[in-house]
Amino acid sequence: MKYFVSLLGILVLIGCGANEEPNQSTVDDSFQGGEPVVDEGNQDGDAAGSVAAERGVKEFDLDLDFVDGGDWDYDYEVNGEVRAKVEKEDNGEKREISGEEAQQEIESILSQVVIDQARTTESITSDILDILEVPQDQLKQFTLEIEYQDGERLDFKQNF
């Protein structure tokens, strides 16, 4: 009888967890205490394999204005397919990245930080700057706009 009850308990536990979707804390806890786990999606630009699309990101725009005149702009949009572009201007030299490479760079940011109304703008800003390895004292302005598929939107501008 003990064997039967133990076996039944194991089957119930297995059955309960088999169809469970990962919750937000499971995803965010995946990189505690070590290197962040970065899933860069599939390779063909399809929104179905996009990390950000899976998290519900519809649009993402990040703009960093540096005190030395530099400017970094990250644009990302999911509308059936993913469109991404990164423009970085440093010391008068401009670099533009688009397509899969830009998608991977932006999704790397989005996979490592939670951006929502429950967090302070200061903590979101700090996390993003840490990921990009940009010291806050080098910035003049930080602007972030993000919109999720469910309509949630977060817009803020921070001057330094």
C-alpha positions as CSV (number, residue, x, y, z in Angstrom):
1,M,0.0,0.0,0.0
2,K,2.9,2.4,0.8
3,Y,4.4,1.7,-2.5
4,F,1.2,2.5,-4.3
5,V,0.7,5.8,-2.5
6,S,4.3,6.8,-3.1
7,L,4.0,6.0,-6.8
8,L,0.7,7.9,-7.0
9,G,2.3,10.9,-5.4
10,I,5.2,10.9,-7.8
11,L,2.8,10.6,-10.8
12,V,0.7,13.5,-9.5
13,L,3.8,15.7,-9.0
14,I,5.1,14.9,-12.5
15,G,1.6,15.5,-14.1
16,C,1.2,18.8,-12.3
17,G,4.5,20.2,-13.6
18,A,4.4,18.9,-17.1
19,N,2.1,21.6,-18.6
20,E,3.1,24.4,-16.4
21,E,4.3,27.6,-18.2
22,P,7.3,29.3,-16.6
23,N,6.3,32.4,-14.7
24,Q,8.2,35.7,-14.7
25,S,10.2,34.9,-11.6
26,T,11.4,31.6,-13.1
27,V,12.7,33.4,-16.1
28,D,14.3,36.2,-14.1
29,D,15.8,33.8,-11.6
30,S,17.6,31.9,-14.3
31,F,20.6,34.1,-14.1
32,Q,21.0,34.7,-10.4
33,G,24.6,34.5,-9.1
34,G,26.4,34.1,-12.4
35,E,26.4,34.9,-16.0
36,P,23.0,35.8,-17.4
37,V,21.4,33.2,-19.6
38,V,20.8,34.8,-23.0
39,D,18.5,33.1,-25.4
40,E,18.9,34.9,-28.7
41,G,15.9,33.4,-30.5
42,N,16.0,31.8,-33.9
43,Q,18.1,32.9,-36.8
44,D,15.6,33.9,-39.4
45,G,14.1,37.1,-37.7
46,D,10.7,35.3,-37.1
47,A,8.9,36.9,-34.2
48,A,7.8,33.5,-32.9
49,G,11.4,32.7,-31.9
50,S,12.2,36.1,-30.5
51,V,13.0,36.3,-26.8
52,A,11.4,39.8,-26.6
53,A,8.2,38.7,-28.5
54,E,7.9,35.7,-26.1
55,R,8.0,38.2,-23.2
56,G,5.3,40.3,-25.0
57,V,7.5,43.2,-26.2
58,K,5.9,45.0,-29.2
59,E,8.2,48.1,-29.4
60,F,11.4,49.1,-27.7
61,D,13.3,52.3,-28.1
62,L,16.4,53.2,-26.0
63,D,18.4,56.4,-26.6
64,L,21.6,57.2,-24.7
65,D,23.0,60.8,-25.1
66,F,26.5,61.1,-23.8
67,V,28.2,64.2,-22.3
68,D,30.9,64.0,-25.0
69,G,28.3,64.3,-27.8
70,G,28.0,60.6,-28.5
71,D,24.6,59.0,-29.1
72,W,23.4,55.3,-29.0
73,D,19.9,54.5,-30.3
74,Y,18.3,51.0,-30.1
75,D,15.1,50.5,-32.1
76,Y,13.1,47.2,-32.0
77,E,9.6,46.4,-33.3
78,V,7.6,43.2,-33.5
79,N,4.9,43.3,-36.1
80,G,4.6,39.8,-37.5
81,E,8.4,39.9,-37.9
82,V,11.1,41.5,-35.9
83,R,12.7,44.7,-37.1
84,A,15.8,46.0,-35.2
85,K,18.3,48.7,-35.7
86,V,21.2,49.9,-33.5
87,E,23.0,53.2,-34.3
88,K,26.0,54.3,-32.3
89,E,27.8,57.5,-32.7
90,D,31.1,58.0,-30.8
91,N,33.7,60.6,-31.4
92,G,32.1,61.6,-34.7
93,E,32.2,58.0,-36.0
94,K,28.8,56.5,-36.7
95,R,28.1,52.8,-36.8
96,E,24.8,51.2,-37.8
97,I,23.7,47.6,-37.2
98,S,20.5,46.2,-38.5
99,G,18.8,42.8,-39.0
100,E,19.8,39.7,-37.1
101,E,22.8,41.3,-35.4
102,A,20.8,44.3,-34.1
103,Q,18.0,41.9,-33.0
104,Q,20.5,39.8,-31.0
105,E,22.1,42.9,-29.4
106,I,18.7,44.3,-28.3
107,E,17.3,41.0,-27.2
108,S,20.4,40.4,-25.1
109,I,19.4,43.6,-23.2
110,L,15.7,42.6,-23.0
111,S,16.5,39.1,-21.8
112,Q,18.6,40.3,-18.9
113,V,16.4,43.0,-17.4
114,V,12.7,43.2,-16.3
115,I,11.1,46.5,-17.6
116,D,7.7,47.1,-16.1
117,Q,5.6,49.4,-13.9
118,A,6.5,47.6,-10.7
119,R,10.2,48.7,-10.9
120,T,11.6,52.2,-10.4
121,T,13.0,54.0,-13.3
122,E,16.3,54.3,-11.5
123,S,16.6,50.6,-11.1
124,I,15.7,49.9,-14.7
125,T,18.2,52.5,-15.9
126,S,20.9,51.1,-13.6
127,D,20.4,47.6,-14.9
128,I,20.5,48.6,-18.5
129,L,23.6,50.7,-18.0
130,D,25.3,47.8,-16.2
131,I,24.5,45.5,-19.2
132,L,25.8,48.0,-21.7
133,E,28.8,48.7,-19.5
134,V,28.2,52.5,-19.6
135,P,29.1,54.5,-16.5
136,Q,26.2,56.8,-15.5
137,D,28.6,59.8,-15.2
138,Q,29.3,59.6,-19.0
139,L,25.6,60.2,-19.8
140,K,23.7,63.4,-20.3
141,Q,20.3,61.8,-20.9
142,F,18.7,58.3,-20.9
143,T,15.4,57.8,-22.7
144,L,13.4,54.6,-22.7
145,E,10.1,53.7,-24.4
146,I,8.7,50.2,-24.3
147,E,5.3,48.9,-25.3
148,Y,4.0,45.4,-24.7
149,Q,1.5,43.4,-26.7
150,D,-1.0,43.7,-23.9
151,G,-1.0,47.5,-24.1
152,E,1.3,48.1,-21.1
153,R,3.6,51.0,-21.9
154,L,6.5,52.6,-20.1
155,D,8.1,55.9,-21.2
156,F,10.6,57.9,-19.2
157,K,13.5,60.3,-19.7
158,Q,16.2,60.8,-17.2
159,N,18.7,63.7,-17.2
160,F,22.0,63.4,-15.5
